[in-house]
Amino acid sequence: MVAVGRSYRVFQVVNAVILTAVVILTLFPFVNVIARSFSDERSIQRGEVNLWPRGFNTTTYQRVMQDPVFWRNYGNTVLYTVVATVIAMVLTTCYAYVLSKHNLKGRTALIGIAVFTMFFNGGLIPNYVLVSSLGLRNTLWAIVLPNAISVFNLLVMKAFFEAMPAELEEAGAVDGLSTYGNLLRVTLPLSKAVIATMTLFYAVSFWNSWFSAFLYLDDNDLFPVTIYLRNLIAGATGGTDISMTSDLSLQIAANIQAVTIVLTALPIVTVYPFIQRYFVTGVTLGAVKG
């Protein structure tokens, strides 16, 4: 008994040391990026910035946040993320709910169609031609519709719905609920964990997305903030902005990448703590079990 207790204590100590090391290794790049974003150009170029800013400087933040185009593009990103996430969640939830019913005719074919798209797609040029022929270029829908369903998220939600007791819906049917009533009044209220998790997955994906906007949008007023920051990086590092002084150009070029990472990640990092308690539960309960 003593040996078991001693072994368990050793395990706890080793486990705590390993997890602490993993946390430190994980946090270091983020802290370093934040420190670089507030450091001056000379300290960054000399490699003197580690966990604390050197030569505290907010020039790049001021340059970015005083630009009205930045706020307009930031608003576009919020709009695209909200609309795309809502549409994606509605479609994914409905599709996953249907696929979770083993008595559905054609269920195997529907699953096969979904899984097929995980490994094969039409390619960049056919997708561009399709979006253009549908008249979606320079519209919100060019960002939202092509990526409306993630098959990975779909399969996780399907597994989650399949794990729910069938007796719950049978009881709802006895009480007079239709299929839609069961979904809205029985299944969804019990699926907060997986819904919160999938919402986070979709929101992060759409928030960080830039290539679709780069491909399908030509109007600067429609760009998301990721395209704005990408262009700012290209202009700063390429030295193409002649309206700035030499010192200002060097400062922005030195820490523009760190500033863009902070500004892009900040909203998601702010939202995450509020749904963290659902995150692990949603992924675990919806996981494929052997």
C-alpha positions as CSV (number, residue, x, y, z in Angstrom):
1,M,0.0,0.0,0.0
2,V,2.9,2.3,0.9
3,A,4.6,1.5,-2.4
4,V,1.4,2.4,-4.4
5,G,1.1,5.7,-2.5
6,R,4.7,6.6,-3.2
7,S,4.4,5.7,-6.8
8,Y,1.3,7.8,-7.2
9,R,3.1,10.8,-5.6
10,V,6.0,10.3,-7.9
11,F,3.6,10.2,-10.8
12,Q,2.0,13.5,-9.7
13,V,5.3,15.2,-9.4
14,V,6.6,14.1,-12.7
15,N,3.2,14.9,-14.3
16,A,3.2,18.4,-12.8
17,V,6.8,19.0,-14.0
18,I,6.0,17.9,-17.6
19,L,2.8,19.8,-17.8
20,T,4.5,23.0,-16.4
21,A,7.2,22.6,-19.0
22,V,4.7,22.2,-21.8
23,V,2.8,25.3,-20.6
24,I,6.0,27.4,-20.5
25,L,7.0,26.2,-24.0
26,T,3.5,27.0,-25.3
27,L,3.2,30.4,-23.7
28,F,6.8,31.6,-24.6
29,P,6.1,32.3,-28.3
30,F,2.9,34.3,-27.5
31,V,4.6,36.3,-24.8
32,N,7.6,36.9,-27.1
33,V,5.3,38.1,-29.9
34,I,3.5,40.6,-27.5
35,A,6.9,41.8,-26.3
36,R,8.1,42.3,-29.8
37,S,5.0,44.3,-30.7
38,F,5.8,46.9,-28.1
39,S,9.6,47.0,-28.7
40,D,11.6,49.5,-30.7
41,E,13.2,48.6,-34.0
42,R,16.8,48.5,-32.8
43,S,16.1,46.0,-30.0
44,I,14.2,43.8,-32.4
45,Q,16.9,43.8,-35.0
46,R,19.6,43.0,-32.3
47,G,17.5,40.1,-31.0
48,E,17.3,41.6,-27.5
49,V,13.6,41.0,-27.0
50,N,12.6,37.9,-25.1
51,L,9.7,38.1,-22.6
52,W,9.7,41.8,-21.9
53,P,9.6,44.8,-24.3
54,R,12.8,46.6,-24.9
55,G,12.6,50.3,-25.8
56,F,8.8,50.5,-25.3
57,N,7.2,51.7,-28.5
58,T,3.6,51.9,-29.8
59,T,4.3,53.4,-33.1
60,T,3.0,50.6,-35.2
61,Y,-0.2,50.2,-33.1
62,Q,-0.8,53.9,-33.5
63,R,-0.2,53.8,-37.2
64,V,-2.6,50.9,-37.6
65,M,-5.4,52.0,-35.2
66,Q,-5.5,55.6,-36.4
67,D,-6.3,54.4,-39.9
68,P,-10.1,54.5,-40.6
69,V,-9.6,51.7,-43.3
70,F,-8.4,49.4,-40.5
71,W,-11.6,49.8,-38.5
72,R,-13.8,49.5,-41.7
73,N,-12.0,46.2,-42.5
74,Y,-12.2,45.1,-38.9
75,G,-16.0,45.6,-39.0
76,N,-16.1,43.5,-42.2
77,T,-14.3,40.7,-40.4
78,V,-16.8,40.8,-37.6
79,L,-19.7,40.7,-40.1
80,Y,-18.2,37.9,-42.1
81,T,-17.4,35.8,-39.1
82,V,-20.8,36.2,-37.5
83,V,-22.8,35.5,-40.6
84,A,-20.5,32.7,-41.8
85,T,-20.5,31.0,-38.4
86,V,-24.3,31.2,-38.0
87,I,-24.9,29.7,-41.5
88,A,-22.2,27.1,-41.0
89,M,-23.7,26.0,-37.6
90,V,-27.2,25.8,-39.0
91,L,-26.1,23.7,-42.0
92,T,-23.7,21.5,-40.0
93,T,-26.2,20.9,-37.2
94,C,-29.0,19.9,-39.6
95,Y,-26.8,17.7,-41.7
96,A,-25.2,16.0,-38.6
97,Y,-28.6,15.4,-37.1
98,V,-29.9,13.8,-40.2
99,L,-26.8,11.5,-40.5
100,S,-27.1,10.4,-36.9
101,K,-30.4,8.6,-37.7
102,H,-29.5,5.0,-38.6
103,N,-32.9,4.3,-40.2
104,L,-32.5,7.1,-42.7
105,K,-32.7,5.9,-46.3
106,G,-29.5,6.8,-48.3
107,R,-27.6,7.6,-45.1
108,T,-24.5,5.7,-46.3
109,A,-24.5,7.7,-49.5
110,L,-24.8,11.0,-47.7
111,I,-21.9,10.1,-45.4
112,G,-19.8,9.1,-48.4
113,I,-20.5,12.3,-50.2
114,A,-19.4,14.3,-47.1
115,V,-16.3,12.3,-46.5
116,F,-15.3,12.4,-50.2
117,T,-15.0,16.1,-50.0
118,M,-12.5,15.8,-47.2
119,F,-10.0,14.3,-49.6
120,F,-11.0,15.7,-53.1
121,N,-12.1,19.0,-54.4
122,G,-12.5,20.7,-57.7
123,G,-9.4,22.8,-57.4
124,L,-8.6,26.5,-57.2
125,I,-9.5,27.4,-60.8
126,P,-12.8,25.5,-61.0
127,N,-13.9,27.0,-57.6
128,Y,-13.0,30.5,-58.8
129,V,-14.9,30.0,-62.1
130,L,-17.9,28.7,-60.1
131,V,-18.0,31.6,-57.7
132,S,-17.6,34.1,-60.5
133,S,-20.3,32.4,-62.7
134,L,-22.7,32.6,-59.8
135,G,-22.1,36.3,-59.4
136,L,-20.7,36.0,-55.9
137,R,-17.5,37.9,-56.4
138,N,-17.2,41.1,-54.3
139,T,-20.0,40.0,-52.1
140,L,-20.3,38.6,-48.6
141,W,-21.4,35.2,-50.0
142,A,-18.1,34.6,-51.7
143,I,-16.6,34.3,-48.2
144,V,-19.4,32.5,-46.5
145,L,-20.8,29.9,-48.8
146,P,-17.8,28.0,-50.2
147,N,-16.7,27.1,-46.7
148,A,-20.1,26.7,-45.1
149,I,-19.6,23.1,-43.9
150,S,-16.5,21.6,-42.4
151,V,-16.7,17.8,-42.7
152,F,-14.5,17.3,-39.6
153,N,-17.0,19.4,-37.6
154,L,-19.9,17.6,-39.2
155,L,-18.5,14.1,-38.2
156,V,-17.9,15.3,-34.6
157,M,-21.4,16.6,-34.3
158,K,-22.8,13.4,-35.9
159,A,-21.0,11.2,-33.4
160,F,-22.2,13.4,-30.6
161,F,-25.9,13.1,-31.7
162,E,-25.5,9.4,-32.1
163,A,-24.3,9.0,-28.5
164,M,-27.5,10.6,-27.2
165,P,-30.1,8.2,-25.8
166,A,-32.7,7.4,-28.3
167,E,-35.3,7.2,-25.5
168,L,-35.2,11.0,-25.2
169,E,-36.6,11.6,-28.6
170,E,-39.0,8.7,-28.3
171,A,-40.4,10.4,-25.2
172,G,-40.7,13.6,-27.1
173,A,-42.5,11.9,-29.9
174,V,-45.0,10.4,-27.4
175,D,-45.6,13.9,-26.2
176,G,-46.4,15.0,-29.7
177,L,-43.1,16.5,-30.9
178,S,-42.3,16.4,-34.6
179,T,-38.8,15.7,-35.9
180,Y,-38.1,19.5,-35.9
181,G,-39.6,19.8,-32.4
182,N,-37.3,17.0,-31.1
183,L,-34.3,18.7,-32.6
184,L,-35.1,22.2,-31.3
185,R,-36.6,21.2,-27.9
186,V,-34.7,18.0,-26.9
187,T,-31.5,17.5,-28.9
188,L,-30.1,21.1,-29.1
189,P,-30.7,22.0,-25.4
190,L,-28.6,18.9,-24.5
191,S,-25.9,19.7,-27.0
192,K,-24.6,23.0,-25.6
193,A,-21.1,21.6,-25.2
194,V,-20.6,20.4,-28.8
195,I,-22.4,23.5,-30.2
196,A,-20.1,25.8,-28.3
197,T,-17.1,23.9,-29.5
198,M,-18.1,23.8,-33.1
199,T,-19.0,27.5,-33.0
200,L,-15.5,28.3,-31.7
201,F,-13.9,26.1,-34.5
202,Y,-15.9,27.9,-37.2
203,A,-15.4,31.4,-35.7
204,V,-11.6,30.9,-35.5
205,S,-11.5,29.6,-39.0
206,F,-13.5,32.4,-40.6
207,W,-11.8,35.1,-38.5
208,N,-8.3,34.0,-39.6
209,S,-9.3,33.3,-43.2
210,W,-7.7,35.6,-45.8
211,F,-7.2,33.6,-49.0
212,S,-10.9,33.5,-50.0
213,A,-11.1,37.3,-49.6
214,F,-7.8,37.7,-51.5
215,L,-9.2,35.6,-54.3
216,Y,-12.8,36.8,-54.6
217,L,-12.8,40.4,-53.4
218,D,-11.4,43.4,-55.4
219,D,-13.0,46.3,-53.5
220,N,-10.8,47.6,-50.6
221,D,-13.9,48.5,-48.6
222,L,-14.9,44.9,-48.5
223,F,-11.6,43.5,-47.4
224,P,-11.4,41.7,-44.0
225,V,-8.8,42.9,-41.5
226,T,-6.6,40.0,-42.4
227,I,-6.2,41.4,-45.9
228,Y,-5.5,44.9,-44.6
229,L,-2.8,43.6,-42.3
230,R,-1.3,41.4,-45.0
231,N,-1.1,44.4,-47.3
232,L,0.4,46.5,-44.4
233,I,3.1,43.8,-43.9
234,A,3.9,43.8,-47.6
235,G,4.1,47.6,-47.8
236,A,6.2,47.9,-44.6
237,T,8.7,45.1,-45.4
238,G,8.9,46.1,-49.0
239,G,9.4,49.8,-48.3
240,T,6.7,50.8,-50.7
241,D,5.0,53.4,-48.5
242,I,6.8,56.6,-49.4
243,S,4.5,58.7,-47.2
244,M,6.2,57.6,-44.1
245,T,9.6,58.8,-42.8
246,S,12.6,56.4,-42.9
247,D,12.5,55.9,-39.1
248,L,8.8,55.2,-39.1
249,S,9.1,52.8,-42.0
250,L,11.9,50.9,-40.2
251,Q,9.9,50.7,-37.0
252,I,6.8,49.4,-38.7
253,A,8.7,46.9,-40.7
254,A,10.5,45.6,-37.6
255,N,7.4,44.7,-35.5
256,I,4.5,44.7,-38.0
257,Q,4.2,41.0,-37.9
258,A,4.0,40.9,-34.1
259,V,1.4,43.7,-34.1
260,T,-0.7,41.9,-36.7
261,I,-0.6,38.7,-34.8
262,V,-1.7,40.4,-31.6
263,L,-4.5,42.4,-33.3
264,T,-5.8,39.4,-35.1
265,A,-5.7,36.9,-32.2
266,L,-7.0,39.3,-29.5
267,P,-10.8,38.9,-30.1
268,I,-10.6,35.1,-30.2
269,V,-8.4,35.0,-27.1
270,T,-11.0,37.2,-25.4
271,V,-13.9,35.0,-26.3
272,Y,-12.3,31.7,-25.6
273,P,-12.4,31.8,-21.7
274,F,-16.2,32.2,-21.8
275,I,-16.7,28.9,-23.7
276,Q,-13.7,27.0,-22.4
277,R,-15.8,24.9,-20.0
278,Y,-17.7,23.5,-23.0
279,F,-14.6,23.0,-25.2
280,V,-13.1,19.8,-23.8
281,T,-16.5,18.3,-23.1
282,G,-17.7,19.0,-26.6
283,V,-14.7,17.4,-28.3
284,T,-14.6,14.4,-25.9
285,L,-18.3,13.6,-26.1
286,G,-18.3,14.0,-29.9
287,A,-15.1,12.0,-30.4
288,V,-15.2,8.7,-32.4
289,K,-14.9,5.9,-29.9
290,G,-13.4,2.5,-30.6
